Amino acid sequence: MKWRDLKNGPQRLDSLHKSDPYALFSVERGAALSDIKAAYRLMVKTYHPDKADPFMRSHCEEMLKIINRAMARIEDEYRDGSPV
């Protein structure tokens, strides 16, 4: 993964912290959990810090934190009942 836009990096991370977890994974609300998990695994593979160059490693670590929080929120919704 190469860093392409140095100007929008930190702002993008801030907006992703606040974004809807379904939008982050590009799935519809109410999608099957297997589809959501497939999108989650793809994003984890894309942003895994071990596959990034040293310059991008900290960005990828932050992205993984965001991705994991979003997946935890979705799993909580499914555990408590059907998603809203």
C-alpha positions as CSV (number, residue, x, y, z in Angstrom):
1,M,0.0,0.0,0.0
2,K,1.4,3.4,-1.0
3,W,0.5,6.8,0.5
4,R,-1.2,8.8,-2.1
5,D,-2.7,11.9,-0.6
6,L,-0.7,13.4,2.2
7,K,-3.1,16.3,2.8
8,N,-6.2,14.3,3.6
9,G,-4.7,11.5,5.8
10,P,-5.5,12.7,9.4
11,Q,-8.9,14.2,8.4
12,R,-10.0,11.0,6.8
13,L,-9.2,9.0,9.9
14,D,-11.2,11.4,12.0
15,S,-14.2,11.1,9.7
16,L,-13.9,7.3,9.7
17,H,-14.0,7.2,13.6
18,K,-17.4,8.9,13.4
19,S,-18.8,7.0,10.3
20,D,-21.4,4.3,10.2
21,P,-19.8,0.9,10.5
22,Y,-22.0,-0.5,7.6
23,A,-20.8,2.3,5.4
24,L,-17.2,1.6,6.4
25,F,-17.6,-2.0,5.1
26,S,-19.7,-0.9,2.1
27,V,-22.6,-3.2,3.0
28,E,-26.2,-2.5,3.5
29,R,-27.7,-2.3,7.0
30,G,-29.3,-5.6,7.6
31,A,-26.9,-7.6,5.4
32,A,-26.0,-11.1,6.3
33,L,-23.4,-11.4,9.0
34,S,-21.3,-13.6,6.6
35,D,-21.2,-10.8,4.0
36,I,-20.1,-8.3,6.7
37,K,-17.4,-10.7,7.9
38,A,-16.2,-11.1,4.3
39,A,-15.9,-7.4,3.9
40,Y,-14.2,-7.1,7.3
41,R,-11.6,-9.7,6.4
42,L,-10.9,-8.0,3.1
43,M,-10.3,-4.7,4.8
44,V,-8.1,-6.3,7.5
45,K,-6.0,-7.8,4.7
46,T,-5.8,-4.5,2.9
47,Y,-4.7,-2.5,5.9
48,H,-2.6,-5.0,7.8
49,P,0.5,-3.2,9.2
50,D,2.8,-6.1,8.3
51,K,2.1,-5.6,4.6
52,A,2.7,-1.8,4.7
53,D,5.9,0.0,4.3
54,P,7.3,1.7,7.4
55,F,5.9,5.1,6.5
56,M,2.3,3.7,6.3
57,R,2.5,1.4,9.2
58,S,1.1,3.8,11.8
59,H,-1.8,4.8,9.4
60,C,-2.6,1.1,8.9
61,E,-2.6,0.5,12.7
62,E,-5.1,3.3,13.2
63,M,-7.2,1.9,10.3
64,L,-7.2,-1.5,12.0
65,K,-8.4,0.0,15.2
66,I,-11.3,1.7,13.4
67,I,-12.1,-1.5,11.5
68,N,-12.1,-3.6,14.7
69,R,-14.3,-1.1,16.6
70,A,-16.8,-1.1,13.7
71,M,-16.9,-4.9,13.6
72,A,-17.5,-5.0,17.3
73,R,-20.4,-2.6,17.0
74,I,-22.0,-4.6,14.3
75,E,-21.5,-7.9,16.2
76,D,-23.1,-6.3,19.3
77,E,-26.1,-5.3,17.2
78,Y,-26.5,-8.8,15.9
79,R,-26.0,-10.3,19.4
80,D,-28.7,-8.1,20.9
81,G,-31.1,-8.9,18.1
82,S,-31.5,-7.9,14.5
83,P,-29.6,-4.8,13.3
84,V,-31.4,-1.5,13.3
